[in-house]
Every structure is written in structure tokens, then in C-alpha cells.
Amino acid sequence: MERLVDRLAASPFVRRLDALPGPVWALGAYGFDRAVRIAGPLLSGGFGAWDAWNTAAISTASCAAALLPLGLFAAMAARRAWALPLASAYAGLKALASLVTCGLQFVHLRAGGCQDLAWFLSAVAGNLLWAAAALALLLYFKRSERIARLFPRERRRMVPWAVAAMAVVLLATGG
């Protein structure tokens, strides 16, 4: 067992994981949590819930939205050239999706569709908290010297089609 631990500790991937700063780990933990929360109901219900193409499309979009932060964390651990620009775009889009969802909740309230004020306040506060957390992560990516060392500016590469796909998935699923 000790040899296995020593071999793992010597692994380049484990060393790259160890070098990642805390906010990147928070993104990974958030991604893991989202993946578990979406996988549980899908796996427990089997594929019988996919009774129509629209249900399958919604489930697929929800799965993609849930796996995005986990995939970005893995890409950052692997030091992919596109990882930081996409993670930054994800944080910005997540903040935007949370604010749009919050705005839609106010529209719903104004239309008289809100029956439970406590639920409404909780939903608005939760969306504002997620928007603030995503903006804080975006600012960290922009200003951190540690991130700048791990992902030098000259090696970063933006992938516009991936940002467009993320925008569609995040805005379609509410983030």
C-alpha cells in the first residue's frame, strides 16, 4: 500500500492537482456536487423517464450543464491551453445565468405566480449568492499571480465555439 501511495504522489497529474489554488478546487468540488446531484435521479429512474425527445433533450442539457465545471477542473489540472479562458467564460456565464434566473423570478412574482414568499426569497438569495460566487471566481482568474504562473498568457487559447455552446447550455438550464 505504501508503494502505491508513493507512486501516486510521484505522478505528474497528482503534482499538477496539488499545485492548483483553492478557488480552482472549489470549482471542481462544485462540479462534482452537480454531477452527483444530476446522476442520482437519472440513474435511479433508469432511462424510462426519457419517454419523449424533449425530455431527453432537457436531461441531456442538464447533464452537460452539471458536468461543465467538473470537466473544466480536469482540464485545468491537465494544464490545457484552453482551460483557463473557458473556465473564465464559464464563471461569467454562470453569473449571467444566475442573474437572469433571479430576474425571471421577479417577473413571476409580479405576474402573481408566487404563492410562497419564503421560497421566493430563498430562490432570489440563492441566485444572487451564486452570481456573486461566480463573479468572485472570475475576478480571481483575472487577477491571481498564481493562476498567471500556472497558465501563462502566451499559452492561453480561447475557443469561441465552446463558449457559444456553454452559453446555450447554461442559459437554457438556468445555470
N, C-alpha and C positions, 0 to 999 in steps of 0.2 A: 504494500500500500504506500509506503514511504517513497518507493521508486516512482510510482505513478504520480504522486504529488510533485516530486522533483521534476519529472518530465513535463508535467503541465505548467509548472512555474517557469520552466525554460522555454516554453512555447512562445514564438513571436506574437501570436494572436493574443495570448494572455498578457504579455508585456504591453501590447497596444491598448488592451482594455484597461490595464492598470494606469496608463498614462492619461486616460480620459478624465476631464474635470467633472465635478459633481453635477452641474446642470445638464450635462450630456447624459449622465447616468439617470437623472430624473426623467429625461425624455425616454430612455429605454424602459424605465420602470412603468411609466405611463403607457407606453406601447404594449408592454407585457400584460398590464392590467386590462387594457382594452381588448387585447387578443383573447384573453381568458374569458372575459365577460361576453364576448360575441360567440366564442366557440362553444361555451357551455350549453346555451339554449339550442344552437344548431345541431350539436351532437346528441343532445338528449332527445330532441324531437325527430331526429333522423332526417331523411330527405322527404318524408311525407308532407312536410309543411310547404314544400316547393310545388304547390298544386297549379300554379299558373306562371306564365313567363314574367309577369310584373312582380310577383312575389320573389321569384328567382333573381330578377334584376335588382330589386331593393336589397335582398340578402347579400348579393354579390358586392354591391356598392358599400354596404355596411361593413362587410368583411374587409374590403380594400381600405376603407377609412380606419378601421381598427388596426390593421397591420402596417399602415404607413409609418407611424412613429417607431415601431419596432424594427422595421426594415431600414429606416434612416439611422437608427442607433447602430445596427450591424454594419451599415456602410461607413459610418464614422469610425467605428472600431477598426475596420479594414483600411481606413485612410483613403477611400476613393476620392478622386478629384472632384466629383460632382456632389459629394455627401454634404459638405457644409452649405453650399448655395441652396441645395434642395431642402435641407433642414431649416435654413433661414426662411425660405419661401413657405415651408410648412407652418412655421411659427406665425408668420404674418397672416397666412390664410386661415389658420386656426383662430387667431384673434378676430379676424373679419367675420368668420362664420359664427363665432360666439356672439358678436355684437349684432349681426343680422338676426340671429335667433332671438336675442333679447328684444330687438325692435319688433319682431313679429309677435312676441308675447304681449307687448304693449298694444299693438293693433288688435289682437284677440281680446284683450281686456276692454278696450274702447268699444268694440263691437258687442260687448255684453256677454262674451263667451266664457268669462272666468267665473266659476262658481265658488272656488275655494281661494280666499285671499292668501292664506298661509302657503299654499302650493305655489301661487303666482310669485310671491315674494322670494320664496326659496329658489324657484327657477331663474328669476332675474338675477338674484345674488350669485347663484352658481355660474351663470353665463358671464357675468361681469368678472368673477374670480378667474375663470378660465381665460378670458380675454386678457386680463392683467398678467397672468402667469405666462401666457404665450408671448406677450409683448416684452416681458422681462427676459425671457429666453432669447428672443430676437435681439434685444439690446446687448445681452451677454455675448452672443455670437459676433456682433459688430465690434464690440469694444475690448474683448478679452485678449490680453497678450498671450496667454497660454494657448488659446484657440489659434491665434495668429502663428504661433510656433508649430503647432501640430498640422495646420493647414495653411501653408504659405500662400499668399495672394497670387503669385505667379503660377501656382499649380491648380488653382480653383477653376472649375469649368461649369458654367450654367447650362442646363438642359431645358430649353423653353417648352418643348412638347410635354415634358414630365411635369412642369409647373402647371401647364394648362390642364393636364389630366388630374392633378391633385386638386386644382381649383374646382373642377366639375364634381369630383367625388366629395370633397369637403362641404361645398355649398349644397349639394344635393342631399347629403345626410345630416346637415346641421353641425358638422364638425366632429 
